[in-house]
Amino acid sequence: MKINAFLTMLISVTLFSSCSFKKEDLQSVDPIDIKVSKLLSSMTLEEKIGQMTQITITALEKNGAPGVLDKNKLKEAIHKYKIGSILNVPNPGAPKPKRWDEILNEILEETNQTDKKIPIIYGIDAVHGSSYTDGAVLFPQQIGMAATWDTQLVEKCSAISAYETRASAIPWVFSPDLDLPRNPNWSRLWESFGEDSYLSSEMGVAMVRGFQGDDVGASDKVAACVKHYIGYGSPPTGKDRTPSIIPERILKQYDLPIFAKSIEAGAKSVMISSGEINGTPVHASKKLITDVLKNELDFKGFVVTDWQDIIYLHTRHKIAATMREAVKKSVMAGIDMSMVPDNYTFFEELFSLVSDGEVPMSRIDDAVGRILKVKFELDLFRTPVTHPEDYPDFGSSSSVAMSYISASESITLLKNVGNTLPLPKEKKVLVTGPTANSMKSLNGGWSYTWQGEKSDQYQEDKFTILEAFQNKIGEQNVLYAPGVSIFEEIDIAKSVSLAKKVDYVILCLGEHNYTETPGDINDLTITEPQVKLAKALAKLGKPIILVLNEGRPRIINEFEHEMNAVLQCYLPGSEGGRALVDIVYGDVNPSGKLPYNYPRYTNSLQKYNRKYTESLGDNEQNDDADYQKSYNPQYEFGHGLSYTSFEYKNLSFDKIFIKKEDVVEVKVDVQNVGVKTGKEVVQLYISDLYASITPEVKVLKRFKKIELQPGEVKSVSFTIDLDDLKFVDENNEWIAESGEFEITINKLAKKIVLEKEL
Ligand code: BGC
């Protein structure tokens, strides 16, 4: 018997006490499901719809008194509309844990006066640490965490993030972001794990595990919310919330597995994408939400909308002529909770739809049952609010150290002509550029506020890149002039004249802080004032170290050839300045690897796992020169240099001819042939040589980060099975076709053969 069917029966038993069931059935039922069904059967329609309603905290503030809750508004929300969830940060941004505790307790006092005392589930965008809490540790943004290629590190950091979010009395985070950006212009690329489906799914699972642990009800764990299901990162325009066209087989092969893995790992909630795919807004897609997510993937948690997205079905997407129709479409598609977020239209419309029989009670019970289940699993009924005094390690030095380690493992050395780096400590440097003295640039968006414009104010005690240089080699050895801001020239001549007085120029370029639509751009090229500064400095012939501090790879092709070294920092968080400078001076050996192709040209945005036809030149011969001409990113996915060198040898398989049930063991020896200890990411790619759907040139299938002392050799092994040889065919089915596959690790490659079944 299916649990749901059983529960329906159990509800009937509770209600009518006239049915019999077997003892074994009872034993196999999760006790939480029994609690849920009991509570559900006692709830009124208003109480149920209230559970499905999520309101932003700022809508409950007193007019003209930012950060102060209006008792009447709170009472209305909880007693009249019986809301189940609140989100977001009160004005003016990022309270300390004690203030969070007060706010959550104020809310609790109100829910305690209700009949059923159902706890509110409070949700927050803690996307790189508990990033809406003053004093919390801020880690590199997800794109940087992906560049560490270290899943254990990611899990440890999100466990700290869970702890610090609970120290702020909050049990639910809108993270991880599992979007698969197909266009590097997209303003949310840095919130994702980059362009590869496998790397993203491994990282997503690590983050979910770190947040939720084995028992999400533990006092240091939070419920994860994987977002934004699905296809959000793919608009061809690169602009936020614009339409995507994604064939079903592509969605199934690349986007879906990322979500499937995190759901299998137990993610408790899913946030829906604000985008539309092939003309259907995801919020209105029964196929994607109910058929695929809830039925095929067997997702047992609850589904929340993104910001205002039911309203947008009517006002933006225009697939619903009225709000009522929008509510009906989305709830019938499978939405369980609406991030309304600042009125009660959803509540009113849904109440009327159910009363008129247009939305069945079974749909409402499914939605509310899912929400209540997560509330029970989080133990909110017994511990609705956690308290900061129980979290003595909030902001601890060991947690700060983890942020530093993540930043230093993520920063990627993209270029190092003639071993320019590491620099000698006794030489003079000029630090210049718009990102040189800015905590905003290091942290990016979703830091204290939505757009992250207050990082310098909240992180006065942290080191900007400039301050980290001064701290490392003494103020007397560091000259500084910004030269330009991101969007305007300030004084390029001053930077040039200071550059003449030093041995090295540290040119810090990149982006301002942003997220979502405010981060949309019309040109991926790095802004004009920055290009001017770089070119003016390059004329001097001094060695220049280009430090990139950016959420997405802005084109630097016009001047990159004049740079002696290039370091990509991404958005490395509060310890990024220190980590960068330790790498510049060789106290840390860089080990980050790019999680995306860094494009050279605005109109050549191929992914690393391109098709062969994307690599063809402009004549039919496809010789090496042409190949280079058409596929020629500035830096390729997986690339990242070290101060030592690694040699790969002895690639071997335990079998060459394989049947479908076989597992292949792949081994390779890696040696540190340099003189410094270093970390290397061993990357295994598979190429299906011929297939009925045009195969990709190569696809990442496994990776492992290892550390090697000088001279040390490590043997690394991976196992590969039939699933790794599969793709989605024309009928949208996963299949593996017999034939040859090439396995590549570094520059070593060998073939295996999947035999035909007789
Ligand atoms: C974003 C989500 C975020 C939500 C709540 C939306 O605008 O798209 O990623 O979780 O707001 O703040």
Boltz pocket constraint, residues with backbone or C-beta under 6 A from the ligand:
constraints:
  - pocket:
      binder: B
      contacts: [[A, 87], [A, 88], [A, 125], [A, 174], [A, 227], [A, 274], [A, 306], [A, 307], [A, 516]]
      max_distance: 6.0
